[in-house]
């Protein structure tokens, strides 16, 4: 299949970027990133500068991929990261527009690579259970019913890629932050710190320059792991109960 | 000159670790605050070690080449983590886990280390539960288990098919907490390019800031490498694209011994290669072998028909299928260890019975499991268990609940629906049992340099059992290193903070810079990637699933020639002092060349077949591995020489608690 690729090229954080067009022959069995590998090999053959993009596990779990394909984070297929997207979902003669995740809190570093360290700082603000190594009781002394465990798992399945932010018209990080708040709030182990946790994480989110949530649910639609917006509602409840509840710090 | 001293504590096997813990020198809290530790790598081993050491009060600096510590490749582990909890009341115990691991490793691991691993395994589960890892649960709220290959108990804890992800996020969150408390200084997007030795002790690293290209010095009282395995030397593997050997290899160039480098694990159930552009292989978890049955057609004409697409696998009647694992190994069936299952798949494909276009694939079939679960579900619901349509739909749901995400990955990659048609699978490089030689303290032959997790060699012998990598990574990081590091640091309490102004740092920086410049200056015609692919093929062909002396000699020669060409003809675009992924790849591939050579040397010297190392010259009449305990019951620790052949040092392995037997899964 013959493709026309319009790819965002930007040398560095402070330089101005622009789209550049390439034509490439691909096969339907290739993954999207393998298609970019082939492009880069071609560019290198011509002694050019290959397109920088972030990638690692290539099996949809590390969360490194950070590109918007034809206007959608991770491309046209639902529940699919860019690395798991295959070229059989495109047609011969297609033009594919590839650009980085765009958000104020995710500055572009080079081409399709963005800085998502703001996500780390949100977790550092409170996305954990404070237990030192060696302090834990026997695993089966904490019983967790299957439903809670399932809900916690569903929220914990977030891979931290940032597609939710890229998809959101306000570049809000609510889905990401709420997934962590919900994961830990569903479990008995996480309940002790729940009030402190949500307050701190929300404050950090604001500090990083993420926008507010206006309930468009674009985040859920483009999340490759199907993280539900129910988590946002859960986080809002946690937040309100922590600000008006009796159990304050 | 390297001297190997494993420093195994005295006493009976079951007492060693307990005694060690109560007698190892401690560092007082006020002194811990003065001592700095560098931890390179933030996977399960690195993140858990960095967090635990920081909790103890040490000043920790942690490094990852990723943009975030959460992206380390531990995250991709699917199936589970073993622990000797005996929650199932099925006869499990610390000794049994120890025994299974030693036996599974084909008697090439160190008894004392493995027993310690089995002892702390239960603590890991407790710790992870307390952190909020959402393990699978039974209806009553207790933790659920499943079985893995090579064992006859159910001791594997899991979080759907994403156990590695959940455990890593747990460790990442513990690490994040220590970062926020200021106890860990985190360096993202930094790659270690050398270890710095001062007066014979590891006192720091040279790292490249991958964003700016700056070459930086980082100092500490000791250095911990948690940098994973080297499976990517084969180019195509289940490792992540950026996984590499460089940190460990740089240490071995400074004199750290590399142990058993030829022990590589080939995982039997991966999605087969589909084209020459392929960049990596995807694993289908071993847990699938709990319910999936492996087969190929008995008749060649069926094989041909399937390859041509004239017949579907479901068209082949039961009587014309060869469930070869069940046939050859009735006791363990589809759950034989990975090395055995991989070789069996190679054998049937070599016979010409592979079931895809390339002839390199076998079926993994769930149809029986779907019907079995469906029937059970139907009877428990009071429905008719003979209603095939209903049973199939209920069974599909049950299988989906267990393996849903794996089936989804499979369908995404291949376009086939594994609920309806069997998966096609083939073995691929997955894990490396070999690694930096460490003593009981997890210290390498370089004083003050520790290696944990997959980066060391110590626990899995010649073959690792499923669900044991996560166990070992977390055991080392949470429960072993925090004690054993005291054996070194307790003697350093009077050592002032190490300065990066020392001449050793300056010299190491210069050397790194020169190395990068000389690579950049080659300006040849071939991409780094093309060299890596060719290197990988040489390794796979001559040092892969089966090996022989002629092949290994030829492979080594080809490797040397390719390396020569690399240094003459590689082309790296861009500049040194900027974000340059091609340069990163080049330094890693350069190190893979030397490691690959050492693997060939090690494989050639080990004149026996054991675990993942199968020498064609050493097999029984029915093609099973023939071990040579008399001559090879030792760890081969290699001292790399930049000029001339590597030098072999042997650590004899003494088995006092298990009897060395021919591993039989029949």
Interface residues (C-beta under 8 A of the other chain):
Chain A: X12 X27 X29 X30 X31 X33 X34 X37 X38 X41 X44 X45 X47 X48 X49 X50 X52 X54 X55 X56 X57 X58 X59 X60 X61 X62 X63 X64 X79 X80 X84 X86 X88 X109 X110 X113 X115 X116 X117 X119 X120 X123 X124 X125 X127 X128 X129 X130 X131 X132 X133 X134 X135 X136 X137 X138 X139 X140 X142 X143 X144 X145 X146 X149 X152 X153 X156 X157 X159 X160 X183 X184 X187 X189 X190
Chain B: X48 X51 X52 X55 X66 X67 X68 X69 X70 X71 X73 X75 X76 X85 X87 X123 X125 X126 X127 X128 X129 X130 X131 X132 X134 X135 X136 X137 X138 X139 X140 X141 X142 X143 X159 X160 X162 X165 X166 X169 X172 X173 X174 X176 X177 X179 X180 X186 X188 X211 X240 X241 X242 X274 X275 X277 X278 X279 X280 X282 X283 X408 X409 X412 X413 X415 X478 X479 X482 X527 X529 X530 X571 X573 X574 X578 X579 X581 X582
